[in-house]
Amino acid sequence: MINKQVFLQKFVESALLQGNLDEYHKLVKVFAYTRHSTLDATATKYTTEVSPWIQALSANVSSLGITYRDLVTTVFSSDWVTAPNPRFVRSYTTLVLQIVSAHPEWVPQAMSSLARWFTYGGHHKDTEPERVHSHVHVLIQEIHRAIPTCGPSLVAALAESWPFRAIRANVQVVYVRNVLRCLEYAGGVRREVLQMVLNHVLQIDVEVQVELDDLESDEESEVEDTGVFEFEDEEQSDAKDGDQSDAKDDESEESGSDSDSDSDSESDADSVTSDLGRARYNAKKTVAKLDALMSTLLTWLERHCHVDEQTGEMSESTSRLFLLFLDLFDTVILPTFKSRYTQFVLFYFSSQNAEYSDVFLGTMVGNLGEPMRSAHDRVSSVTKVSAAAYLGSFVARAKFLTPSVVRSVVGVLVQWANTYMDWYEEQDVQSVVRTYAQALGAPQAEIERHVVFFAVSQAILYMFCFRWRDLAESQSGGPIVETELDSVCWCTELEGLQRIVFSRLNPLHACAPAVAQQFASVASQTNFMFCYAVLQQNRRTNGYAGDATASPDLALRNKLDSFFPFDPMALPVSRQFIDGIYMEWQD
C-alpha cells in the first residue's frame, strides 16, 4: 500500500518536473480557497485536505520559478489566514516563506497578497480581525528577517493596497493601524510609511476644507465670518445652519401658499435645501473620517514618545522620530495651503519636550531665510509665507512655550523685519517714493513683491495679540496687573516694532483685517502703541483694513487672511490630545 504523503509528493513532482498539465491544474485547484464562497464547515475541511499538500509542495519549492506563476499566485492569494486551525496557519506561513526565500523575485507579489488583509476588520462581517492581522504581520516580519532588502516591496504593496479616500472610515482606520504596526519590525521603511500616512491624512484634510468652502459659498449670507479671534463650536454652527435651513423652508412654504405660480420657486428652494443638506452630511462624514485617522496617528505617536529612565529625557529613538516627522512636515505639510488639522501632529509632538519646540521654531525661522533676497535663495516665497504663518500661529497657540521662548521668537522676527526695511530703504530714492505712494493704493504686484515681509509682520502682530502678557512685566518685576497697564515695562525684543508698523511699507494695510484691527485694539488697551490713525488712513484710501469685502488684493488676502495653521481644533476625538496644551483666545 502506497503511503499517502509519498503519493502526494510524487504527484507534485509529476506536475512540476514532468510537465503534466492535468496534474498541474489539479494542484492549482487544491490551493484555491476564498472565504466568501465557502461555508464555515468547508473551511475546516479545506485545512484538513490541504495540510498534506503543503508538505508535498514544500519539498519542491526550488522548482517554483516564474513558469509556475498560476500556482504561486494561487498559493499567495488563498484566504488561508482566516483558517481556524493554528497549526495549519503555521504550516502555510512556512510554505510561503520557503517560496520567497528560494525565489526572491516572488517577494513583491507575496507582499501585495498580504497587504490586502490590512483592511480586514473594517466591515461588520469580518470575524476575528486581530487573529488574522497577527498571522499576516508574523509572515511579513519573517520575510523581512529572511530578506532584509524587501523594504521597497513592502512599501509598494502598502501603497498599492491603500484604500481610496471615499471608502468608509472604519476601513481606513484599520488599514492605517496595520500600516503603522509594520514599523515595529520594519524600521528601515519608517520614512516612506509615515510619509504615505501623512499624505493620506493631508489629502482628506484638504478635501474637508474644499467641501466646507463650497458650503460657505453656496450658503452665502447664511454663514457669518467670525474672524480669527472668535470661533464657534461645530455643534453651534451646525445648529445655526439647521435653524437657518428651517427658516428658509418656512419662508418657502408661506410664499407657496400665496399663489400657485410660486410652486416652481418653492420646488427650487426645496431642491437647494436638499442639496445643502446632502453637502453638510457628506462634509460631516469626511470630518469624522479625518478625526478618526488623526486620532489613530496621535495615539500611535503617544505610544512612541518614551522617556529615558536613566536621564529623564526623551529617548534617542523618540528624538529620531521627531526629527523624521519634522522633515516630513517640511516637505509634505508646509507647502500645502489648505491643510487645517494635519499639522497638529507636529504641534502635539513639539509639546513633548522643550527642545523639540525649539527645533521646530528654528526650522521655521530657517525657512524664512535672509531678509535680503538673493538669486541663490532656494526657498520659494510661498514656503516663506507659510513658515511665517506657522511661526505666528504656533507661538500664539502653544501653551507650553515659556515667556523667554515667546520673547526670543518675537525678537528674531522683529529683527528680521527691521533688516528687511534697512535693505528696502537703501534702494533708489525714487523707487522708495513711488513704492510708498503705491502702498496706499496697494496694487497687487507691489504687495506681492514684499509679501514675505508682510507675512512676518502679521506673525509678529498675531503673536502680540495672544502673548502680550509674556512680552511685558510690571516695574517691580512681578506679575502684570491689568488695571495698572500704564506702568508696564515691555521687553527689549519689541524695540523696532513701532518702526515696522509705521513704516512706508504699511504692513497694517496688507495684513488680514481682523489681525490689524485686533492688534490696534490690544496695543491701545495696553498703552503699547496707538495706530488707529493708520487704519483710518488705509480705510479712506481703499477700504481694505477693517473692511475685508473691499480689498482688491485677493491673492494676498488668500495668503495672509485665510491661513492661521493652528486655529482651534474642531475634531472632537483628536482635540483630546490638544486641549491641554492649547492656548485659547483671551480678551
C-alpha positions as CSV (number, residue, x, y, z in Angstrom):
1,M,0.0,0.0,0.0
2,I,1.4,3.4,-1.0
3,N,1.9,6.0,1.7
4,K,-0.4,9.0,1.1
5,Q,2.3,11.5,1.7
6,V,4.7,9.7,-0.8
7,F,1.9,9.7,-3.3
8,L,1.2,13.4,-3.0
9,Q,4.9,14.2,-3.3
10,K,5.1,12.1,-6.5
11,F,2.0,13.9,-7.8
12,V,3.6,17.3,-7.2
13,E,6.8,16.2,-8.8
14,S,4.9,14.9,-11.9
15,A,3.0,18.2,-12.1
16,L,6.1,20.4,-11.7
17,L,9.1,18.5,-13.0
18,Q,7.5,16.3,-15.7
19,G,5.2,19.0,-17.1
20,N,1.9,17.0,-16.6
21,L,-0.6,19.9,-17.3
22,D,-3.7,18.0,-16.0
23,E,-2.0,17.3,-12.7
24,Y,-0.6,20.9,-12.6
25,H,-4.1,22.4,-12.9
26,K,-5.4,20.0,-10.3
27,L,-2.6,21.2,-8.0
28,V,-3.6,24.8,-8.6
29,K,-7.2,24.0,-7.8
30,V,-6.2,22.3,-4.5
31,F,-4.8,25.6,-3.1
32,A,-7.7,27.8,-4.3
33,Y,-9.8,29.0,-1.4
34,T,-12.0,32.1,-1.0
35,R,-13.7,32.6,2.3
36,H,-16.7,34.5,0.7
37,S,-17.7,31.5,-1.4
38,T,-17.2,28.8,1.2
39,L,-19.2,27.7,4.2
40,D,-17.5,27.6,7.6
41,A,-17.7,23.8,7.6
42,T,-15.9,23.7,4.3
43,A,-13.2,26.0,5.7
44,T,-12.4,23.3,8.2
45,K,-12.5,20.7,5.5
46,Y,-10.1,22.8,3.4
47,T,-7.5,22.9,6.1
48,T,-7.7,19.2,6.6
49,E,-7.4,18.4,2.9
50,V,-4.7,21.0,2.1
51,S,-2.4,20.3,5.0
52,P,-0.7,17.2,3.5
53,W,-0.4,19.1,0.1
54,I,1.6,21.9,1.9
55,Q,4.2,19.4,3.0
56,A,4.4,17.9,-0.5
57,L,4.8,21.3,-2.2
58,S,7.3,22.4,0.4
59,A,9.6,19.6,-0.8
60,N,9.6,21.1,-4.3
61,V,9.8,24.8,-3.7
62,S,13.1,25.0,-5.6
63,S,11.1,24.3,-8.8
64,L,8.6,27.2,-8.3
65,G,10.1,29.7,-10.7
66,I,8.3,32.1,-13.0
67,T,7.0,29.3,-15.1
68,Y,4.6,28.3,-12.4
69,R,3.1,31.8,-11.8
70,D,-0.5,30.4,-11.7
71,L,0.3,28.1,-8.8
72,V,2.4,30.6,-6.8
73,T,-0.2,33.3,-7.3
74,T,-3.0,30.9,-6.1
75,V,-0.9,29.9,-3.0
76,F,-0.4,33.6,-2.2
77,S,-3.9,34.7,-2.9
78,S,-5.7,32.0,-1.0
79,D,-7.6,33.1,2.1
80,W,-5.5,30.9,4.3
81,V,-5.1,33.5,7.0
82,T,-8.7,33.1,8.0
83,A,-8.3,29.3,8.6
84,P,-9.3,28.4,12.2
85,N,-6.6,25.9,12.7
86,P,-3.4,27.5,14.1
87,R,-1.2,24.5,13.1
88,F,-2.4,24.8,9.5
89,V,-1.7,28.6,9.5
90,R,1.9,27.9,10.8
91,S,2.4,25.3,8.0
92,Y,1.1,27.7,5.4
93,T,3.3,30.5,6.7
94,T,6.3,28.3,6.4
95,L,5.4,27.4,2.8
96,V,5.1,31.0,1.7
97,L,8.4,31.8,3.5
98,Q,10.1,29.0,1.8
99,I,8.9,30.1,-1.7
100,V,10.1,33.7,-1.3
101,S,13.4,32.6,0.3
102,A,14.1,30.3,-2.7
103,H,12.8,32.7,-5.3
104,P,13.1,36.4,-4.1
105,E,11.5,37.5,-7.3
106,W,8.2,36.5,-5.7
107,V,8.6,38.9,-2.8
108,P,6.6,41.8,-4.4
109,Q,3.7,39.5,-5.1
110,A,3.8,38.0,-1.7
111,M,3.8,41.4,-0.1
112,S,0.8,42.5,-2.2
113,S,-1.2,39.5,-1.3
114,L,-0.5,40.1,2.4
115,A,-1.1,43.9,2.4
116,R,-4.6,43.4,1.2
117,W,-5.5,41.9,4.5
118,F,-4.8,45.2,6.3
119,T,-8.4,46.3,5.6
120,Y,-9.8,43.1,7.1
121,G,-11.9,44.1,10.1
122,G,-13.3,47.3,8.6
123,H,-16.5,45.6,7.7
124,H,-19.1,44.1,10.1
125,K,-18.9,40.6,8.5
126,D,-15.2,40.3,9.2
127,T,-14.6,38.0,12.1
128,E,-11.6,37.8,14.5
129,P,-9.6,40.6,12.7
130,E,-6.9,40.6,15.4
131,R,-6.1,37.0,14.8
132,V,-6.0,37.5,11.0
133,H,-3.8,40.6,11.3
134,S,-1.4,38.8,13.7
135,H,-0.9,36.0,11.1
136,V,-0.2,38.5,8.4
137,H,2.3,40.5,10.5
138,V,4.1,37.4,11.6
139,L,4.7,36.4,8.0
140,I,5.8,39.8,6.8
141,Q,8.2,40.0,9.7
142,E,9.6,36.6,8.9
143,I,10.1,37.7,5.2
144,H,11.7,40.9,6.4
145,R,14.0,39.0,8.6
146,A,14.9,36.5,5.9
147,I,15.2,39.1,3.1
148,P,16.3,42.4,4.6
149,T,16.1,44.1,1.2
150,C,12.4,43.5,0.9
151,G,11.5,47.0,2.2
152,P,10.8,48.6,-1.1
153,S,8.4,45.7,-2.0
154,L,6.6,46.2,1.3
155,V,6.2,50.0,0.7
156,A,5.0,49.4,-2.9
157,A,2.5,46.8,-1.6
158,L,1.2,49.2,1.1
159,A,0.8,52.0,-1.5
160,E,-1.0,49.6,-3.9
161,S,-3.5,48.3,-1.3
162,W,-4.2,51.7,0.3
163,P,-8.0,52.3,0.4
164,F,-9.4,55.2,-1.6
165,R,-10.3,58.3,0.3
166,A,-14.0,57.8,-0.3
167,I,-14.1,54.4,1.4
168,R,-15.7,54.3,4.9
169,A,-13.7,55.5,7.9
170,N,-13.6,52.1,9.6
171,V,-11.7,50.6,6.7
172,Q,-9.3,53.5,6.6
173,V,-8.5,53.3,10.3
174,V,-8.0,49.6,10.3
175,Y,-5.6,49.9,7.4
176,V,-3.6,52.8,8.9
177,R,-3.3,50.9,12.2
178,N,-1.8,47.9,10.4
179,V,0.5,50.1,8.3
180,L,1.9,51.7,11.4
181,R,2.2,48.3,13.1
182,C,4.6,47.3,10.3
183,L,7.1,49.8,11.6
184,E,7.5,47.7,14.8
185,Y,9.7,45.3,12.8
186,A,10.4,47.1,9.5
187,G,12.1,50.3,10.8
188,G,14.0,50.7,7.5
189,V,10.9,51.9,5.7
190,R,9.7,54.2,8.5
191,R,10.1,57.4,6.5
192,E,8.3,56.0,3.5
193,V,5.4,54.6,5.5
194,L,4.9,57.7,7.6
195,Q,5.0,59.9,4.5
196,M,2.3,57.8,3.0
197,V,0.2,58.1,6.2
198,L,0.7,61.9,6.4
199,N,-0.1,62.3,2.7
200,H,-3.3,60.3,3.0
201,V,-4.5,62.3,6.1
202,L,-3.5,65.5,4.4
203,Q,-5.5,64.7,1.3
204,I,-8.6,64.1,3.4
205,D,-7.8,67.3,5.4
206,V,-7.7,69.4,2.2
207,E,-10.8,67.7,0.9
208,V,-12.6,68.7,4.1
209,Q,-11.6,72.3,3.6
210,V,-12.7,72.3,0.0
211,E,-16.1,70.9,0.9
212,L,-16.6,73.5,3.7
213,D,-15.5,76.3,1.4
214,D,-18.1,75.1,-1.2
215,L,-20.7,75.0,1.5
216,E,-19.9,78.6,2.6
217,S,-20.0,79.9,-1.0
218,D,-23.4,78.1,-1.6
219,E,-24.9,79.3,1.6
220,E,-23.6,82.8,1.0
221,S,-25.2,85.1,3.7
222,E,-26.1,82.1,5.8
223,V,-22.6,81.7,7.1
224,E,-21.1,84.6,9.0
225,D,-17.3,85.1,9.2
226,T,-16.3,85.4,12.8
227,G,-12.7,86.2,12.1
228,V,-9.6,84.7,13.6
229,F,-10.2,85.8,17.1
230,E,-13.7,84.5,17.6
231,F,-14.8,80.9,17.0
232,E,-17.9,78.9,17.0
233,D,-18.4,75.3,18.2
234,E,-19.0,72.9,15.4
235,E,-22.3,71.9,17.1
236,Q,-23.3,75.5,17.4
237,S,-22.5,76.1,13.8
238,D,-24.5,73.0,12.8
239,A,-27.4,74.1,14.9
240,K,-27.3,77.6,13.4
241,D,-27.2,76.1,9.9
242,G,-30.1,73.9,10.7
243,D,-32.2,76.8,12.1
244,Q,-31.5,78.8,9.0
245,S,-32.4,75.9,6.7
246,D,-35.7,75.5,8.7
247,A,-36.4,79.2,8.3
248,K,-35.8,79.0,4.6
249,D,-38.2,76.1,4.4
250,D,-40.9,78.1,6.3
251,E,-40.5,81.1,4.1
252,S,-40.8,78.8,1.0
253,E,-44.0,77.3,2.4
254,E,-45.5,80.7,3.1
255,S,-44.7,82.0,-0.3
256,G,-46.0,78.8,-1.9
257,S,-49.4,79.3,-0.2
258,D,-49.9,82.7,-1.7
259,S,-50.4,81.6,-5.3
260,D,-50.0,78.5,-7.5
261,S,-47.5,80.4,-9.6
262,D,-45.0,80.2,-6.8
263,S,-44.9,76.4,-6.7
264,D,-41.9,76.3,-9.0
265,S,-39.9,78.6,-6.8
266,E,-40.9,76.5,-3.8
267,S,-39.7,73.4,-5.6
268,D,-36.4,75.1,-6.4
269,A,-35.9,76.2,-2.8
270,D,-36.6,72.7,-1.6
271,S,-34.0,71.4,-4.1
272,V,-31.4,73.9,-2.9
273,T,-32.1,73.0,0.7
274,S,-31.9,69.3,-0.1
275,D,-28.5,69.8,-1.9
276,L,-27.2,71.8,1.0
277,G,-28.4,69.2,3.5
278,R,-26.6,66.5,1.4
279,A,-23.5,68.6,1.2
280,R,-23.5,69.1,5.0
281,Y,-24.0,65.3,5.5
282,N,-21.1,64.5,3.2
283,A,-18.9,67.1,4.9
284,K,-19.7,65.7,8.3
285,K,-18.8,62.2,7.1
286,T,-15.4,63.4,5.8
287,V,-14.7,65.3,9.0
288,A,-15.5,62.2,11.1
289,K,-13.1,60.2,8.8
290,L,-10.4,62.8,9.3
291,D,-10.9,62.8,13.0
292,A,-10.6,59.0,13.2
293,L,-7.4,59.0,11.2
294,M,-5.9,61.9,13.1
295,S,-6.7,60.3,16.5
296,T,-5.2,57.0,15.2
297,L,-1.9,58.7,14.3
298,L,-1.8,60.7,17.5
299,T,-2.5,57.6,19.6
300,W,0.4,55.8,17.8
301,L,2.6,58.8,18.4
302,E,1.7,58.9,22.1
303,R,2.8,55.3,22.5
304,H,6.1,56.0,20.9
305,C,7.1,59.0,23.0
306,H,9.4,57.3,25.5
307,V,11.3,58.9,28.3
308,D,14.8,57.5,29.1
309,E,14.5,56.2,32.7
310,Q,18.2,57.0,33.4
311,T,18.4,60.5,32.1
312,G,14.8,61.6,32.5
313,E,15.0,63.0,28.9
314,M,13.2,61.8,25.8
315,S,14.8,58.6,24.5
316,E,17.1,58.7,21.5
317,S,14.6,56.8,19.4
318,T,11.8,59.3,20.2
319,S,14.1,62.2,19.2
320,R,15.0,60.5,15.9
321,L,11.2,60.0,15.3
322,F,10.6,63.7,16.0
323,L,13.3,64.8,13.5
324,L,11.7,62.5,11.0
325,F,8.3,64.0,11.5
326,L,9.8,67.5,11.3
327,D,11.4,66.6,8.0
328,L,8.2,65.2,6.7
329,F,6.3,68.3,7.9
330,D,8.8,70.5,6.0
331,T,8.3,68.6,2.7
332,V,4.7,67.4,2.9
333,I,2.6,69.7,5.1
334,L,4.4,73.1,5.0
335,P,3.8,73.6,1.2
336,T,0.1,72.7,1.5
337,F,-2.0,75.8,1.8
338,K,-5.4,74.3,2.6
339,S,-4.3,72.0,5.5
340,R,-6.1,72.7,8.7
341,Y,-5.6,69.8,11.1
342,T,-2.7,67.6,9.9
343,Q,-0.1,70.0,11.3
344,F,-1.4,69.4,14.8
345,V,0.7,66.2,14.7
346,L,3.8,68.4,15.0
347,F,2.1,70.6,17.5
348,Y,1.5,67.7,19.8
349,F,4.9,66.2,19.2
350,S,6.6,69.5,19.9
351,S,4.8,69.8,23.2
352,Q,6.6,66.6,24.5
353,N,9.9,68.3,25.0
354,A,11.1,71.9,25.1
355,E,14.0,71.0,22.8
356,Y,11.5,69.8,20.2
357,S,9.6,73.1,20.1
358,D,12.9,74.9,19.9
359,V,14.0,72.8,16.9
360,F,10.6,73.3,15.2
361,L,10.7,77.1,15.7
362,G,14.3,77.2,14.5
363,T,13.4,75.2,11.4
364,M,10.6,77.7,10.5
365,V,12.9,80.6,11.1
366,G,15.4,78.9,8.8
367,N,12.8,78.6,6.1
368,L,12.3,82.4,6.2
369,G,16.0,82.8,5.2
370,E,17.8,86.1,5.0
371,P,15.7,89.3,4.7
372,M,17.6,90.4,1.7
373,R,16.5,88.5,-1.4
374,S,19.2,86.5,-3.2
375,A,19.4,84.9,-6.6
376,H,20.7,81.8,-4.8
377,D,17.6,81.6,-2.5
378,R,16.2,78.1,-3.0
379,V,13.1,78.6,-0.7
380,S,10.0,79.9,-2.6
381,S,8.0,82.9,-1.4
382,V,5.1,80.6,-0.8
383,T,7.1,78.5,1.6
384,K,8.4,81.6,3.4
385,V,4.9,82.9,3.8
386,S,3.8,79.6,5.2
387,A,6.7,79.4,7.6
388,A,5.9,82.9,8.9
389,A,2.2,81.8,9.4
390,Y,3.3,78.7,11.3
391,L,5.7,80.7,13.5
392,G,3.0,83.2,14.4
393,S,0.3,80.6,15.0
394,F,2.5,78.2,16.9
395,V,3.8,80.8,19.3
396,A,0.3,82.3,19.8
397,R,-1.3,78.9,20.5
398,A,1.3,76.8,22.2
399,K,0.5,77.0,25.9
400,F,3.7,75.0,26.7
401,L,6.1,77.7,25.4
402,T,7.8,79.7,28.1
403,P,7.8,83.6,28.1
404,S,11.5,83.5,27.3
405,V,10.9,81.5,24.1
406,V,8.0,83.7,23.1
407,R,10.2,86.8,23.5
408,S,13.0,85.2,21.6
409,V,10.9,84.4,18.6
410,V,9.3,87.8,18.6
411,G,12.8,89.4,18.8
412,V,14.1,87.3,15.9
413,L,11.1,88.3,13.7
414,V,11.3,92.0,14.7
415,Q,15.0,92.0,13.8
416,W,14.2,90.2,10.5
417,A,11.6,92.8,9.6
418,N,13.9,95.7,10.5
419,T,16.7,94.3,8.5
420,Y,14.4,94.0,5.5
421,M,13.4,97.6,5.9
422,D,17.1,98.6,6.1
423,W,17.6,96.9,2.8
424,Y,14.4,98.4,1.4
425,E,15.4,101.9,2.3
426,E,18.8,101.6,0.7
427,Q,17.1,101.3,-2.7
428,D,16.8,104.1,-5.1
429,V,15.1,107.1,-3.6
430,Q,12.7,107.5,-6.4
431,S,11.7,103.8,-6.1
432,V,11.1,104.3,-2.4
433,V,8.8,107.3,-3.0
434,R,7.0,105.6,-5.8
435,T,6.5,102.4,-3.7
436,Y,5.2,104.4,-0.8
437,A,2.7,106.2,-3.0
438,Q,1.6,102.8,-4.4
439,A,1.5,101.2,-1.0
440,L,-1.6,103.3,0.0
441,G,-3.3,102.1,-3.2
442,A,-1.7,98.7,-2.8
443,P,-1.7,97.2,-6.3
444,Q,-1.3,93.5,-6.1
445,A,2.1,93.4,-7.9
446,E,3.7,95.8,-5.4
447,I,2.3,93.9,-2.4
448,E,3.4,90.6,-3.8
449,R,6.9,92.0,-4.0
450,H,7.0,92.4,-0.3
451,V,4.7,89.5,0.7
452,V,7.2,87.8,2.9
453,F,7.8,91.0,4.9
454,F,4.1,91.4,5.3
455,A,3.7,87.7,6.4
456,V,6.5,88.2,9.0
457,S,4.8,91.5,10.2
458,Q,1.5,89.7,10.5
459,A,3.1,86.9,12.5
460,I,4.5,89.5,15.0
461,L,1.2,91.3,15.4
462,Y,-0.7,88.0,15.8
463,M,1.8,86.8,18.5
464,F,1.4,90.1,20.3
465,C,-2.4,89.8,20.4
466,F,-2.2,86.4,22.1
467,R,1.0,86.7,24.1
468,W,1.4,90.3,25.1
469,R,1.3,89.2,28.8
470,D,4.5,87.3,28.2
471,L,6.1,90.3,26.5
472,A,5.5,92.7,29.4
473,E,6.3,92.8,33.1
474,S,5.5,95.2,35.9
475,Q,8.1,97.7,37.1
476,S,8.6,95.6,40.2
477,G,9.3,92.5,38.1
478,G,6.2,90.8,39.4
479,P,3.0,89.6,37.6
480,I,1.2,92.1,35.4
481,V,-1.9,93.8,37.0
482,E,-4.2,94.6,34.1
483,T,-5.6,97.6,35.9
484,E,-2.1,99.1,36.1
485,L,-1.1,98.9,32.4
486,D,0.3,102.4,32.4
487,S,3.3,101.3,34.4
488,V,4.0,98.1,32.3
489,C,7.6,97.6,31.1
490,W,7.9,96.0,27.6
491,C,10.6,93.6,26.8
492,T,13.5,94.8,24.7
493,E,12.7,92.3,21.9
494,L,9.8,94.6,20.9
495,E,12.1,97.5,20.1
496,G,11.7,98.2,16.5
497,L,8.1,97.1,16.2
498,Q,6.9,100.7,16.1
499,R,9.2,101.4,13.2
500,I,7.6,98.4,11.4
501,V,4.0,99.4,12.0
502,F,4.5,103.0,10.8
503,S,6.9,102.2,8.0
504,R,6.5,103.2,4.4
505,L,5.6,99.6,3.6
506,N,2.4,100.0,5.7
507,P,2.0,96.4,7.0
508,L,-1.3,97.1,8.6
509,H,-2.7,97.6,5.2
510,A,-1.5,94.3,3.9
511,C,-2.3,92.1,6.9
512,A,-5.5,90.3,7.5
513,P,-8.1,92.9,8.5
514,A,-9.0,91.0,11.7
515,V,-5.3,90.9,12.8
516,A,-4.7,94.5,12.0
517,Q,-7.9,95.6,13.9
518,Q,-7.2,93.4,16.9
519,F,-3.6,94.5,17.2
520,A,-4.6,98.1,17.1
521,S,-7.2,97.3,19.9
522,V,-4.8,95.4,22.1
523,A,-1.9,97.7,21.6
524,S,-4.1,100.7,22.5
525,Q,-5.6,99.0,25.6
526,T,-2.2,98.1,26.9
527,N,-0.8,101.5,26.1
528,F,1.9,99.9,24.0
529,M,1.1,101.7,20.7
530,F,-1.6,103.8,19.1
531,C,-2.1,103.1,15.5
532,Y,-5.8,103.6,14.8
533,A,-4.8,106.6,12.6
534,V,-3.0,104.2,10.2
535,L,-6.1,102.0,10.0
536,Q,-8.3,105.0,9.3
537,Q,-6.0,106.2,6.6
538,N,-5.9,102.8,5.0
539,R,-9.7,102.7,5.1
540,R,-10.1,106.0,3.5
541,T,-7.6,105.0,0.7
542,N,-9.3,101.8,-0.5
543,G,-11.4,100.3,2.4
544,Y,-9.2,97.3,2.9
545,A,-8.1,97.4,6.5
546,G,-11.2,96.7,8.6
547,D,-13.3,96.0,5.5
548,A,-12.4,92.6,4.1
549,T,-15.0,92.8,1.3
550,A,-13.5,95.9,-0.3
551,S,-10.0,94.6,-0.9
552,P,-8.7,94.5,-4.5
553,D,-5.8,92.3,-3.5
554,L,-7.5,88.9,-3.3
555,A,-4.3,86.9,-3.9
556,L,-2.6,88.4,-0.9
557,R,-5.8,88.2,1.1
558,N,-5.9,84.4,0.4
559,K,-2.3,84.0,1.7
560,L,-2.4,86.2,4.8
561,D,-6.1,86.3,5.8
562,S,-7.2,82.7,5.5
563,F,-4.3,80.7,6.8
564,F,-3.7,80.5,10.5
565,P,-2.4,76.9,10.8
566,F,-3.2,76.3,14.5
567,D,-6.7,77.8,14.6
568,P,-8.8,75.8,17.1
569,M,-9.0,72.1,16.7
570,A,-12.6,71.2,15.9
571,L,-12.2,67.4,15.7
572,P,-13.9,66.0,18.8
573,V,-11.7,62.9,19.3
574,S,-8.4,64.3,18.2
575,R,-8.7,67.5,20.2
576,Q,-8.4,65.5,23.4
577,F,-4.7,65.3,22.6
578,I,-4.5,69.1,22.0
579,D,-6.8,70.8,24.5
580,G,-4.4,70.6,27.5
581,I,-1.5,72.2,25.5
582,Y,-3.5,74.7,23.6
583,M,-4.0,78.4,24.3
584,E,-7.4,79.8,23.7
585,W,-8.1,83.5,22.9
586,Q,-8.3,85.7,25.9
587,D,-10.0,89.1,25.8
